[in-house]
Structures are given as C-alpha cells and as structure tokens.
Amino acid sequence: MICIWVWEFTSFDKLLETIFPWENRYDLPNIIYGFRISNVFTASILSLAIAVGLFLKNKIGWLLITGWFYFILINLFKSLAEDGLPDISMFFQLFFLLLIPVGFIFLMNRLKGIKQYHRIENKKQMSLNLWAIGIGVLLISLRLLKKFLVQSWLT
C-alpha cells in the first residue's frame, strides 16, 4: 500500500512538472487543474480498505478484505461491459484475471483458519458475504463518484 501511495505521489508530481514551470507547479490552482485532468489517488484511497481489514482481527476486517475482492470482481465486470472484448486472446487473459478474486473469495469463505482468525461463525457467513458485496459496491461507487463528480466539479 505504501508503494501505491509513493507511486501516485511521484506520478502526480511528474504530471505537474510536465505541465507547469518548476517554481509554479505547487500553486493551488495548478494542483486543482492536475486533479481535474488526471485520475490520481484512486487506487491509494481504495487500498485503505484492504489495509485496514488486514490489521483487524474481527468481522469488520473480514468484511473489508472480502469486500475488496468483490470490488475487484465488480470492477472487472464493469470494465468488460464498457470496453467489450477485443479478441479471443484477451478473453483467456481476463478469464485468468477473473479467477484471482474469485479464488480469494472462495478461500476467505472456506478456510477455517481465516474464519477463526476473524471470529466468523458459519451461520452468519451468508449475511457477512452480502455485507461484503455491499462494501464492494460502495467502493465502486466511491471510485465513480471521484471520477465523475469531483472531476466535473473541478472544471
């Protein structure tokens, strides 16, 4: 997660460096313009959910981690619906990419060690999965909100 933050800060700094002169690149209007034309800090803000979930040893931690994997899964389906499938080789790549979050969701639901670590009871697992899907949808909504509303507000 720290690597994501560092990468996004350096990318944003390079963006400002290429657009504005060196001495004026950190002026507030220039920073706002940089936010308007770029999509930085989305991954770092959303990665906070999984980072917090990894350190919590309760149901909330399990919900955040599983919700993150549902977010990735929903985001892949959204990208497929928007962009379509260009060729058959991309189909196999996306299929294997889709197996990663599905596999982690399966492991989060089946492994007893993970359930014991997060103190998950079997009878409450279905309702927790529904909450995790809701968290995944919420993360997608936050991403879209940042992309469309904030960037249109800054124009």
C-alpha positions as CSV (number, residue, x, y, z in Angstrom):
1,M,0.0,0.0,0.0
2,I,2.8,2.4,0.8
3,C,4.2,1.6,-2.7
4,I,0.9,2.7,-4.2
5,W,0.9,6.0,-2.4
6,V,4.5,6.7,-3.3
7,W,3.9,5.8,-6.9
8,E,0.8,8.0,-7.2
9,F,2.6,11.0,-5.5
10,T,5.5,10.7,-7.9
11,S,3.2,10.3,-10.9
12,F,1.2,13.4,-9.8
13,D,4.5,15.3,-9.3
14,K,5.7,14.3,-12.7
15,L,2.4,15.4,-14.2
16,L,2.7,18.8,-12.6
17,E,6.3,19.1,-13.6
18,T,5.5,18.5,-17.3
19,I,2.6,21.0,-17.4
20,F,3.8,23.9,-15.2
21,P,7.1,25.7,-14.7
22,W,9.1,24.4,-11.8
23,E,8.5,27.3,-9.4
24,N,4.7,27.4,-10.0
25,R,3.8,23.8,-10.0
26,Y,2.7,23.6,-6.4
27,D,0.4,26.6,-6.6
28,L,-3.2,25.7,-5.6
29,P,-4.8,26.4,-9.0
30,N,-2.2,24.2,-10.7
31,I,-2.8,21.4,-8.2
32,I,-6.5,21.6,-8.8
33,Y,-6.0,21.5,-12.5
34,G,-3.8,18.5,-12.1
35,F,-6.6,16.7,-10.2
36,R,-9.1,17.7,-12.9
37,I,-7.2,16.2,-15.8
38,S,-5.8,13.1,-14.0
39,N,-7.2,10.2,-12.1
40,V,-4.6,10.0,-9.4
41,F,-5.0,8.8,-5.8
42,T,-8.0,6.5,-6.6
43,A,-6.0,3.3,-6.0
44,S,-4.4,4.6,-2.9
45,I,-7.6,5.7,-1.3
46,L,-9.4,2.5,-2.1
47,S,-6.4,0.4,-0.9
48,L,-7.0,1.7,2.6
49,A,-10.0,-0.6,2.9
50,I,-7.8,-3.7,2.4
51,A,-5.0,-2.3,4.6
52,V,-7.4,-1.6,7.5
53,G,-9.0,-5.1,7.0
54,L,-5.7,-6.9,7.2
55,F,-5.0,-5.5,10.7
56,L,-8.4,-6.0,12.2
57,K,-9.0,-9.4,13.8
58,N,-12.8,-9.3,13.8
59,K,-15.7,-9.4,11.4
60,I,-15.1,-5.9,10.2
61,G,-11.6,-6.9,9.0
62,W,-13.1,-9.9,7.2
63,L,-15.8,-7.7,5.6
64,L,-13.2,-5.1,4.3
65,I,-10.9,-7.8,2.8
66,T,-13.7,-9.7,1.2
67,G,-15.4,-6.5,0.1
68,W,-12.1,-5.5,-1.6
69,F,-12.2,-8.7,-3.6
70,Y,-15.8,-8.2,-4.6
71,F,-14.8,-4.6,-5.6
72,I,-12.1,-6.1,-7.9
73,L,-14.6,-8.6,-9.4
74,I,-17.3,-6.0,-9.9
75,N,-14.7,-3.6,-11.4
76,L,-13.6,-6.3,-13.9
77,F,-17.2,-6.9,-15.0
78,K,-17.8,-3.1,-15.3
79,S,-14.7,-2.8,-17.5
80,L,-15.8,-5.7,-19.7
81,A,-19.3,-4.1,-20.1
82,E,-17.9,-0.7,-21.0
83,D,-15.0,-1.8,-23.2
84,G,-16.1,-5.1,-24.6
85,L,-13.8,-8.0,-25.5
86,P,-11.3,-7.1,-28.3
87,D,-10.1,-10.6,-29.3
88,I,-10.0,-14.2,-28.1
89,S,-6.6,-13.9,-26.5
90,M,-7.9,-11.2,-24.3
91,F,-10.7,-13.5,-23.2
92,F,-8.3,-16.0,-21.8
93,Q,-6.3,-13.3,-20.0
94,L,-9.5,-11.8,-18.5
95,F,-10.7,-15.3,-17.5
96,F,-7.5,-16.0,-15.6
97,L,-7.6,-12.4,-14.1
98,L,-11.1,-13.1,-13.0
99,L,-10.1,-16.3,-11.3
100,I,-7.8,-14.4,-8.9
101,P,-10.5,-12.5,-6.9
102,V,-12.9,-15.5,-7.2
103,G,-10.3,-17.7,-5.7
104,F,-9.6,-15.4,-2.9
105,I,-13.3,-15.0,-2.1
106,F,-13.6,-18.8,-2.1
107,L,-10.6,-19.1,0.3
108,M,-12.0,-16.4,2.6
109,N,-15.2,-18.4,2.8
110,R,-13.8,-21.9,3.1
111,L,-10.6,-21.9,5.1
112,K,-11.2,-22.5,8.8
113,G,-8.0,-20.7,9.8
114,I,-9.2,-17.4,8.2
115,K,-12.6,-17.8,9.8
116,Q,-11.1,-18.5,13.2
117,Y,-8.7,-15.5,12.9
118,H,-11.6,-13.2,12.1
119,R,-14.0,-15.0,14.5
120,I,-16.6,-15.8,11.8
121,E,-19.4,-18.2,12.6
122,N,-20.8,-20.4,9.9
123,K,-24.4,-19.4,10.4
124,K,-23.5,-15.7,9.9
125,Q,-21.3,-16.2,6.9
126,M,-24.1,-15.6,4.3
127,S,-25.1,-12.3,5.8
128,L,-21.5,-11.3,6.0
129,N,-21.0,-12.1,2.3
130,L,-24.0,-9.9,1.5
131,W,-22.4,-7.1,3.5
132,A,-19.1,-7.7,1.7
133,I,-20.8,-7.4,-1.7
134,G,-22.3,-4.1,-0.4
135,I,-18.8,-2.9,0.5
136,G,-17.6,-3.8,-2.9
137,V,-20.5,-1.9,-4.5
138,L,-19.7,1.1,-2.2
139,L,-16.1,1.1,-3.2
140,I,-17.1,1.1,-6.9
141,S,-19.5,4.0,-6.1
142,L,-16.7,5.9,-4.4
143,R,-14.5,5.3,-7.4
144,L,-17.1,6.5,-9.9
145,L,-18.0,9.4,-7.6
146,K,-14.4,10.6,-7.6
147,K,-14.1,10.1,-11.3
148,F,-17.3,11.9,-12.5
149,L,-18.4,14.3,-9.8
150,V,-15.2,15.6,-8.4
151,Q,-13.5,15.9,-11.8
152,S,-16.6,17.7,-13.2
153,W,-16.8,19.9,-10.1
154,L,-13.2,21.0,-10.7
155,T,-13.8,22.0,-14.3
